[in-house]
Amino acid sequence: MQQIALIMTCLAIGVVLRWSGRLPDNAGKVLSGWVINVALPAAALESFHKLSVHPDWWMAAATPWLGVAAAVAVLVPLCRALGWSRGRTGALLLAAGWGNTSFVGLPMIAAFAGSQWLGLGIVIDLFGSYLALSTLGLAIAAVASEGRLDPAAVGRRIATFPPFIAILIAFATNHLDRPGWVDEMVTALAATLTPLALAAVGFALRFDRLGAHLAPLGVGLLHRLVVAPALLLLLYAALGQTSDPVAKVAMLEMAMPPMLGASVIAMDNDLEPDLIAAVIGLGVPLSMLTAWAWWTVIAAL
């Protein structure tokens, strides 16, 4: 309940700050810049330190990558058929292709599957969601915003993307001891991720413009909260692994709402920020119901 309250409070703070005029019009860009360059890397460094990875977890860690592939396979043809712009397609891919496997996903794992599976959730988040965002996510954002794929330019963006660098550092230094003051500093910086990311989303949220985005909003939420978890469930059913507790956690993580980091990247690249903010603003509270419904199905398998 605390996480839900924090989500709604930070969204509301962003909305109020925009309404009040106390921040400049580009405040959303500033907040997003902090999230991408400071908070996301710190979260990666914090979450992976001293974490043990079990060999049978790698299929679960790959599920966010499968989620992105499913989003591309489903949403790109659909957006083309509907005549939607490249920017809108990119926005939907980023919003619906990545789930919030950390701030929302980890408490959901603890509540439904048990806290003993939090380590698996962190592995799914870091090697699945974060790593896919730092590579495929940047490529999607580049194509959607620039209209072409320049492999060299995308490669440079990936190589200099702070969260990607942090993942490499986290992996290389996983079992090394860190001074206490370093841990405290990393934890403090990582703690700014959710409040500032949600404030940036709230700052961009325009209720007066929702009418122009109802169709893509419905498509994005339907894919993220219903289609994506259904496709993963069918995959695990085809593999005969639906009773595996590791698979159950992976399926639960696929049912999470849009990922804040992916949404911030979409807004940072001016990919329909109004739509992105609406998908987050509605998707997070809706997921509290849909995730419970999915877990009811998953637990019964």
Order of alpha helices (4+ residues) and beta strands (2+ residues): alpha-alpha-alpha-alpha-alpha-alpha-alpha-alpha-alpha-alpha-alpha-alpha-alpha-alpha-alpha-alpha-alpha-alpha
